[in-house]
């Protein structure tokens, strides 16, 4: 019988999702050589090679890797479920609410504390690069974030929509316009991030006519994105920011003709804690888009 290290299994699923060791290592916050060693350890445990040789274009799964991937995901979900149910039984009065940048959870958190004054209700800011791992790793019990968000092993509730906007330097030719469309920025480079799914959604890539979005520089963090925009190296598409949240050398113009961003509440699919159920209800009632 093979005893699998779940940490190694999670590392493998990250590489399989990104199809690239470098991007997976960034998402996992470990070095690429360390990730490579961990994958080799997993392959040794299994007695099978899971990934083909790396190329500049990325890594491909072997036939064994393709067979193992869905079972690896199921294994991680089962482990998360077991841990969640055990924790819910042991700590029925504790909840951690995670949220990503630009989102406010205070009204729902306050309502939960008022309803359950003896409960330990905590909040935790989650970096966007960690949004896919904090739930299965049990670091938060609920997460308020923006789509796209992987729904495997999660229950996702849409809370509200936010208009999307174009962020650009204050001196840009489009600054000050009431609104812009994709045609206005057809040839403008857009900031990239390491997550390909996130890129496709927020860069609207490909465009409705099938053309690729022009590539801009890579931004490891939100602050880097705004620095690249302010310095004139690229533009960025984001949810329409609240007044006063942008740095003074950039501005936002509503982007018309595109689907709005969706703010969601995600929990582990098997989560039945009374606090999670109560928070979901409070979030749906109290969390609204800016200006709503």
C-alpha positions in Angstrom: 0.0 0.0 0.0 1.4 3.4 -1.0 1.1 6.2 1.6 0.7 9.4 -0.4 1.8 12.8 0.9 -1.1 15.1 0.2 1.2 18.1 -0.1 2.9 16.4 -3.0 -0.4 15.6 -4.6 -1.4 19.3 -4.3 1.8 20.3 -5.9 1.2 17.9 -8.8 -2.3 19.3 -9.4 -0.9 22.8 -9.4 1.6 21.9 -12.2 -1.1 20.1 -14.1 -3.4 23.1 -13.8 -0.8 25.6 -15.0 1.0 23.2 -17.4 4.1 25.1 -16.4 6.5 24.6 -13.4 7.4 28.2 -13.1 3.8 29.5 -13.0 2.9 26.7 -10.6 5.8 27.5 -8.3 4.7 31.1 -8.2 1.2 30.2 -7.3 2.4 27.8 -4.6 5.0 30.4 -3.3 7.9 27.9 -3.5 10.9 27.9 -5.7 10.9 26.1 -9.0 13.8 23.7 -8.1 12.0 22.7 -4.9 8.7 22.1 -6.8 10.6 19.9 -9.3 12.1 17.8 -6.4 8.7 17.4 -4.8 7.2 16.2 -8.1 10.0 13.7 -8.5 9.3 12.4 -4.9 5.7 11.9 -5.8 6.6 10.0 -9.0 8.9 7.8 -6.9 6.1 7.1 -4.4 3.8 6.1 -7.3 6.4 4.3 -9.4 5.2 6.2 -12.5 6.3 9.2 -14.4 3.6 11.9 -14.3 5.1 14.7 -16.4 7.0 14.9 -19.6 10.2 16.9 -20.0 9.7 20.6 -19.6 9.9 22.9 -22.7 9.7 26.7 -23.0 6.0 26.2 -23.8 5.3 24.3 -20.6 4.9 20.8 -19.4 2.6 18.0 -20.5 1.2 15.1 -18.6 2.1 11.6 -19.4 -0.6 9.0 -19.8 -0.2 8.0 -16.2 -0.4 11.7 -15.2 -3.7 12.1 -17.1 -5.1 9.1 -15.3 -3.9 10.2 -11.9 -5.0 13.9 -12.1 -8.8 13.5 -11.6 -8.2 11.0 -8.8 -5.6 13.4 -7.2 -8.3 16.2 -7.2 -10.8 13.8 -5.7 -8.3 12.8 -3.0 -7.7 16.4 -2.0 -11.4 17.1 -1.9 -12.0 14.1 0.3 -9.2 15.1 2.7 -10.6 18.7 2.9 -14.0 17.3 3.6 -12.8 15.0 6.4 -10.8 17.9 8.0 -13.7 20.3 7.7 -16.2 18.0 9.2 -13.8 17.1 12.1 -13.1 20.8 12.7 -16.8 21.7 12.6 -17.5 19.1 15.2 -14.6 20.2 17.4 -15.0 23.9 16.9 -18.6 24.7 16.2 -18.2 28.3 17.2 -15.3 29.5 15.0 -15.2 30.8 11.5 -12.6 32.6 9.4 -13.9 34.9 6.6 -11.4 35.5 3.8 -11.7 38.3 1.2 -9.6 39.5 -1.7 -8.5 43.1 -2.6 -11.1 45.7 -3.0 -14.0 43.8 -1.4 -15.7 44.7 1.9 -17.2 42.0 4.1 -17.7 44.1 7.2 -21.5 44.4 7.2 -22.0 40.6 7.0 -19.2 40.0 9.6 -20.8 42.5 11.9 -24.2 40.9 11.5 -22.7 37.4 12.2 -21.1 38.6 15.4 -24.3 40.2 16.6 -26.2 37.0 16.0 -23.6 34.8 17.5 -21.9 36.9 20.2 -20.1 33.9 21.7 -18.6 32.8 18.3 -15.0 33.5 17.3 -15.5 35.3 14.0 -12.3 36.2 12.3 -11.4 37.9 9.0 -8.3 37.4 6.8 -7.2 39.3 3.7 -6.3 36.8 1.0 -3.8 37.6 -1.8 -5.4 36.9 -5.2 -2.6 34.4 -5.9 -3.8 32.3 -3.0 -7.5 32.4 -3.7 -7.5 28.8 -5.1 -5.7 27.3 -2.1 -7.1 28.9 1.1 -10.3 26.9 1.1 -8.8 23.4 0.5 -6.0 24.2 2.9 -8.6 25.1 5.5 -7.0 28.6 6.1 -10.5 30.2 5.7 -14.0 28.8 5.9 -15.6 31.2 3.4 -14.0 33.4 0.8 -15.4 36.5 -0.8 -13.7 37.0 -4.1 -14.2 37.8 -7.8 -14.6 35.3 -10.6 -12.9 33.5 -12.3 -12.7 31.1 -9.4 -12.3 27.3 -9.7 -15.5 25.6 -8.7 -14.1 22.0 -8.1 -14.8 21.1 -4.5 -16.5 24.4 -3.8 -20.0 25.8 -3.4 -20.0 29.2 -5.2 -22.8 31.8 -4.6 -22.9 35.0 -6.8 -23.4 38.0 -4.5 -23.5 40.9 -6.9 -22.0 42.2 -10.2 -19.5 45.1 -10.6 -19.0 47.0 -13.9 -15.6 46.6 -15.4 -13.4 49.6 -16.0 -10.2 50.5 -17.9 -7.3 51.8 -15.7 -5.0 54.1 -17.5 -2.5 57.0 -16.8 -4.1 60.4 -16.2 -2.4 61.7 -19.3 -3.7 59.0 -21.6 -5.7 59.9 -24.7 -8.8 58.1 -23.3 -8.6 59.6 -19.8 -11.6 61.7 -19.0 -13.9 60.0 -21.4 -17.3 59.0 -20.0 -16.8 55.4 -21.2 -14.7 53.3 -23.6 -15.1 50.1 -25.6 -12.8 47.3 -26.6 -12.5 48.9 -30.0 -10.9 51.9 -28.3 -8.2 49.8 -26.9 -7.8 47.2 -29.7 -4.1 47.9 -30.0 -3.3 48.9 -26.4 -1.1 46.4 -24.5 -2.7 45.1 -21.3 -0.9 44.1 -18.1 -0.6 40.3 -17.7 -0.5 38.1 -14.5 0.8 34.5 -14.1 -2.6 32.9 -14.0 -3.8 32.0 -17.5 -7.5 31.8 -16.5 -7.3 35.1 -14.8 -5.6 36.6 -17.9 -8.2 35.3 -20.3 -11.0 36.8 -18.2 -9.6 40.2 -17.2 -7.7 40.9 -20.4 -10.8 39.6 -22.4 -8.5 37.4 -24.4 -9.3 36.5 -27.1 -11.6 39.4 -28.1 -15.1 38.8 -29.4 -13.8 38.9 -33.0 -11.2 36.2 -32.2 -8.2 38.6 -32.1 -5.7 38.1 -29.2 -5.4 40.9 -26.6 -2.1 42.7 -27.1 0.4 41.6 -24.5 1.8 43.9 -21.9 4.4 43.3 -19.1 3.8 40.8 -16.3 2.6 42.1 -12.9 3.4 39.9 -9.9 1.1 41.9 -7.6 -1.6 44.5 -7.7 0.8 47.3 -6.8 3.0 46.3 -9.8 -0.1 46.5 -12.1 -0.8 50.1 -11.1 2.9 51.0 -11.4 3.0 49.6 -14.9 -0.1 51.6 -15.8 1.1 54.8 -14.2 4.4 54.6 -16.1 2.6 54.2 -19.4 3.8 50.7 -20.1 0.3 49.2 -20.4 -3.3 49.5 -19.5 -5.4 47.2 -17.2 -9.0 46.1 -16.9 -10.4 45.8 -13.4 -13.6 46.1 -11.5 -14.8 49.7 -11.3 -12.9 50.9 -8.3 -14.4 52.8 -5.4 -13.8 56.5 -5.3 -10.4 57.4 -3.7 -9.0 53.8 -4.0 -6.7 54.5 -7.0 -3.3 56.2 -6.8 -3.4 59.9 -8.0 -1.5 59.3 -11.3 -4.0 56.7 -12.7 -7.7 57.0 -13.4 -10.5 54.6 -14.3 -13.0 54.8 -17.2 -16.0 52.5 -17.4 -15.6 49.8 -20.0 -18.9 49.3 -21.9 -19.9 46.3 -24.0 -18.4 43.6 -21.8 -19.8 41.3 -19.1 -19.6 42.8 -15.6 -17.3 41.2 -13.0 -19.0 38.8 -10.6 -18.3 38.9 -6.8 -18.9 35.5 -5.2 -18.9 33.8 -1.9 -17.1 30.4 -2.0 -17.1 27.7 0.6 -16.1 24.0 0.6 -18.9 22.1 -1.0 -19.4 19.8 2.0 -19.4 22.7 4.6 -22.5 22.6 6.7 -21.4 24.7 9.7 -24.1 26.8 11.2 -21.8 29.8 11.1 -21.0 29.3 7.4 -24.7 28.9 6.6 -25.5 32.1 8.6 -22.7 34.1 7.0 -23.8 33.1 3.5 -27.3 34.4 4.3 -26.0 37.6 5.7 -23.6 38.1 2.8 -26.4 37.7 0.2 -28.5 40.3 2.1 -25.9 42.8 3.1 -22.9 42.8 0.7 -23.5 45.0 -2.3 -21.6 46.6 -5.1 -20.2 50.1 -4.5 -23.0 52.6 -5.0 -25.8 50.0 -4.7 
